[in-house]
Amino acid sequence: MKTTDSIADLLVAIKNAQMRRKKDVFVPFSNMNNDILRVLKQEGFIADFDQVTEDGKQKIVIKLLYRKDGKPYIRNIKRISKPSLRKYSGYRQITKKKNDYGITILTTPKGVISNKEARNLKVGGEILCEIW
């Protein structure tokens, strides 16, 4: 089944899996999903992810990360730029999220990166989502 917003599907799948306390979740493979998960792993919000083939279709299995008290590292995920309404920002306007605990993920000419990396590289772009 083709979806129009694979990023939203990825974020909802992670959010729903964490509400059910699942250890891992499967999502359809796309290069954008792969890049977003790479940033989430770098920032310590997920344990790991890997590309697998199941029934002839490529999927990504995401290993979710929980604290010792059982609460997930990702408290909330918010999709910002949508197919119907794109949101862009320069690197100076990218704000810190939740006292720098959270991150904003952007797609830039340098690739899919976090707000911290965007400020260091002095590059802006399309704001995909916020995670805290």
C-alpha positions as CSV (number, residue, x, y, z in Angstrom):
1,M,0.0,0.0,0.0
2,K,1.4,3.4,-1.0
3,T,1.2,6.2,1.6
4,T,1.4,9.9,0.9
5,D,3.4,10.7,4.0
6,S,5.9,8.0,5.0
7,I,7.5,10.3,7.6
8,A,4.2,10.7,9.5
9,D,3.7,6.9,9.3
10,L,7.2,6.3,10.8
11,L,6.6,8.8,13.7
12,V,3.2,7.3,14.5
13,A,4.5,3.8,14.4
14,I,7.2,4.7,16.9
15,K,4.8,6.5,19.1
16,N,2.2,3.7,19.1
17,A,4.9,1.0,19.7
18,Q,6.2,2.9,22.7
19,M,2.7,3.3,24.2
20,R,2.4,-0.5,24.0
21,R,5.9,-1.0,25.4
22,K,7.1,-2.9,22.4
23,K,10.8,-3.7,22.0
24,D,10.9,-3.2,18.3
25,V,8.7,-2.0,15.5
26,F,8.6,-2.6,11.7
27,V,8.2,0.3,9.2
28,P,8.4,0.3,5.4
29,F,11.8,1.2,4.0
30,S,12.5,4.5,2.4
31,N,15.7,6.5,2.2
32,M,14.1,9.4,4.2
33,N,13.0,7.0,7.0
34,N,16.5,5.6,7.1
35,D,18.0,9.1,7.4
36,I,15.6,10.1,10.2
37,L,16.4,6.9,12.1
38,R,20.1,7.5,11.7
39,V,19.7,10.9,13.4
40,L,17.5,9.4,16.2
41,K,20.2,6.8,16.8
42,Q,23.0,9.4,16.9
43,E,21.0,11.5,19.4
44,G,20.2,8.5,21.6
45,F,16.5,8.3,21.1
46,I,16.4,4.7,19.7
47,A,18.8,1.8,20.4
48,D,19.3,0.7,16.8
49,F,17.7,0.0,13.4
50,D,18.3,-2.4,10.6
51,Q,17.0,-3.0,7.1
52,V,15.4,-6.4,6.5
53,T,13.5,-8.1,3.7
54,E,10.2,-9.7,4.7
55,D,7.9,-11.3,2.1
56,G,9.9,-9.7,-0.7
57,K,9.4,-6.2,0.7
58,Q,12.1,-4.1,2.3
59,K,11.4,-3.0,5.9
60,I,13.2,-1.3,8.7
61,V,13.1,-2.9,12.2
62,I,13.6,-0.3,14.9
63,K,14.9,-1.3,18.3
64,L,13.2,1.1,20.8
65,L,15.0,2.4,23.9
66,Y,13.5,2.6,27.4
67,R,14.8,3.9,30.7
68,K,15.3,1.7,33.8
69,D,11.8,2.8,35.1
70,G,10.2,1.5,31.9
71,K,9.5,5.0,30.3
72,P,10.5,5.5,26.7
73,Y,13.3,8.0,25.8
74,I,11.0,9.6,23.3
75,R,8.3,11.4,25.2
76,N,6.6,13.0,22.3
77,I,7.0,13.3,18.5
78,K,5.5,16.1,16.5
79,R,5.4,16.3,12.7
80,I,6.0,19.9,11.6
81,S,6.3,20.1,7.8
82,K,3.6,18.3,6.0
83,P,3.0,17.5,2.3
84,S,0.2,20.1,2.3
85,L,2.2,22.8,4.2
86,R,6.0,22.9,4.2
87,K,7.9,24.7,6.9
88,Y,11.3,26.0,6.4
89,S,13.8,27.7,8.7
90,G,17.2,29.3,8.6
91,Y,19.8,28.0,11.1
92,R,19.4,31.2,13.3
93,Q,15.7,30.6,13.7
94,I,15.9,27.0,14.8
95,T,15.0,26.9,18.5
96,K,16.2,24.6,21.2
97,K,13.6,22.1,22.3
98,K,12.8,21.3,25.9
99,N,16.0,22.9,27.3
100,D,18.0,21.2,24.7
101,Y,16.8,17.7,25.7
102,G,14.7,17.4,22.5
103,I,15.8,17.8,18.9
104,T,14.4,19.1,15.6
105,I,15.1,17.1,12.5
106,L,15.7,19.0,9.3
107,T,16.3,18.1,5.7
108,T,19.0,20.4,4.3
109,P,21.5,20.6,1.4
110,K,23.9,18.7,3.8
111,G,21.4,15.9,4.3
112,V,19.0,15.0,7.1
113,I,20.4,16.4,10.3
114,S,19.5,17.5,13.8
115,N,19.1,21.2,14.9
116,K,22.4,21.0,16.8
117,E,24.3,19.9,13.7
118,A,22.4,22.5,11.5
119,R,23.6,25.3,13.8
120,N,27.2,24.0,13.7
121,L,27.1,23.8,9.9
122,K,25.2,27.1,9.6
123,V,22.6,25.6,7.3
124,G,18.8,25.8,7.3
125,G,16.2,23.7,5.6
126,E,12.8,22.1,5.9
127,I,11.8,21.2,9.4
128,L,10.5,17.6,9.4
129,C,9.7,16.9,13.0
130,E,10.4,17.7,16.7
131,I,11.2,15.0,19.2
132,W,11.6,15.3,23.0
